């Protein structure tokens, strides 16, 4: 099954040049973004903020240096809270993600629309607090568990980009995922981005 998926990905990349004509992009681009996030392991929702510096390597390939921040805002599932919680759920997760990645434009249209895939390692500096129940206790009980993370995971992103009325700016939306400790996706992000030209083409 893994071989079939790999062949399908390679086929898409090989056929992409026949789908559209390549565009000449700026050598450097700076991107800011914000959006919503899900912590799938702890059933939490939150916000993400991102910064990227994009360096063009070829007509379809580029290198991204990214720094993003995620902070949970609350839980989307009901919880049995531990004692002394004062009726407030204290679960949370957050992180700063430092992500170098390579980006490939699957589709490039003369209109300025691009569809790209990115992947690379990502260093998370952050942590989480979640509720754990003790099923072996005579009386069911719950408690808070806190983990601190300095870990490297995998980052993947699918991004759609298009022109704006400002010739020096582009708009984009992306769906990205971060996975670590054999869990993918751990975090899932939907992000709106604004991309600016830096320097000459």
MONOR-V565007 format. One record per residue. N is the residue number from 0. PSI is psi in radians with two decimals (none if undefined). BURIAL is + if it has 24 or more other C-alpha atoms within 12 Angstrom, else -. Layout:
n->(N:N)
psi->(PSI:PSI)
burial->(BURIAL:BURIAL)
This chain:
n->(0:1:2:3:4:5:6:7:8:9:10:11:12:13:14:15:16:17:18:19:20:21:22:23:24:25:26:27:28:29:30:31:32:33:34:35:36:37:38:39:40:41:42:43:44:45:46:47:48:49:50:51:52:53:54:55:56:57:58:59:60:61:62:63:64:65:66:67:68:69:70:71:72:73:74:75:76:77:78:79:80:81:82:83:84:85:86:87:88:89:90:91:92:93:94:95:96:97:98:99:100:101:102:103:104:105:106:107:108:109:110:111:112:113:114:115:116:117:118:119:120:121:122:123:124:125:126:127:128:129:130:131:132:133:134:135:136:137:138:139:140:141:142:143:144:145:146:147:148:149:150:151:152:153:154:155:156:157:158:159:160:161:162:163:164:165:166:167:168:169:170:171:172:173:174:175:176:177:178:179:180:181:182:183:184:185:186:187:188:189:190:191:192:193:194:195:196:197:198:199:200)
psi->(-0.72:-0.65:-0.71:-0.72:-0.73:-0.76:-0.64:-0.75:-0.79:-0.63:-0.73:-0.79:-0.66:-0.60:-0.27:-0.73:-0.44:-0.31:-0.60:2.91:2.49:2.63:2.72:2.05:2.81:2.62:-0.68:2.46:2.50:2.35:2.37:2.57:2.80:2.71:-2.86:2.69:2.70:2.29:1.70:-0.41:-0.53:0.09:0.87:2.62:2.70:-2.80:2.66:2.58:2.37:2.64:2.38:2.50:2.08:2.21:2.05:2.28:-0.57:-2.94:-0.52:-0.21:2.60:2.91:2.30:2.31:1.92:2.53:2.15:2.80:2.38:2.42:2.24:2.70:-0.39:3.13:2.50:0.25:2.61:2.53:2.58:1.91:2.54:2.84:2.70:0.45:-0.17:0.52:0.11:2.31:2.06:0.23:2.49:2.77:2.62:2.94:2.61:2.29:2.11:2.00:1.87:2.31:2.74:2.43:2.40:2.22:1.89:-0.73:2.33:2.09:2.60:-0.44:-0.23:-0.03:2.29:2.51:2.13:2.68:2.35:2.63:2.62:3.04:2.70:2.24:2.09:2.23:1.84:-2.60:-2.99:2.69:2.17:2.90:2.32:2.37:2.68:1.71:-0.24:-0.05:2.56:-0.64:2.10:2.27:2.73:2.70:2.83:2.40:2.34:2.28:2.41:2.42:2.32:1.44:2.70:2.25:-2.92:2.32:2.34:2.53:2.43:2.18:2.38:2.29:2.50:2.86:2.66:3.13:-0.45:2.07:-0.31:0.09:2.53:2.70:2.67:2.69:2.54:2.71:2.06:2.78:2.53:2.31:2.54:2.82:0.73:0.39:2.11:2.11:2.51:-0.85:2.47:2.26:2.36:2.08:2.37:2.38:2.64:2.21:2.30:2.50:2.47:2.03:-2.81:2.89:none)
burial->(-:-:-:-:-:-:-:-:-:-:-:-:-:-:-:-:-:-:-:-:-:+:-:-:+:+:+:+:+:+:+:+:+:+:+:+:+:+:+:+:+:+:+:+:+:+:+:+:+:+:+:+:+:+:+:+:-:-:-:+:+:+:+:+:+:+:+:+:+:+:+:+:-:+:+:-:-:-:+:-:-:-:-:-:-:-:-:-:+:+:+:+:+:+:+:+:+:+:+:+:+:+:+:+:+:+:+:+:+:-:-:+:+:+:+:+:+:+:+:+:+:+:+:+:+:+:+:+:+:+:+:-:-:-:-:-:-:-:-:-:-:-:-:+:-:-:-:-:-:-:-:-:+:+:+:+:+:+:+:+:+:+:-:-:-:-:-:-:+:+:+:+:+:+:+:+:+:+:+:+:-:-:-:-:+:+:+:+:+:+:+:+:+:+:+:+:+:-:-:-:-)
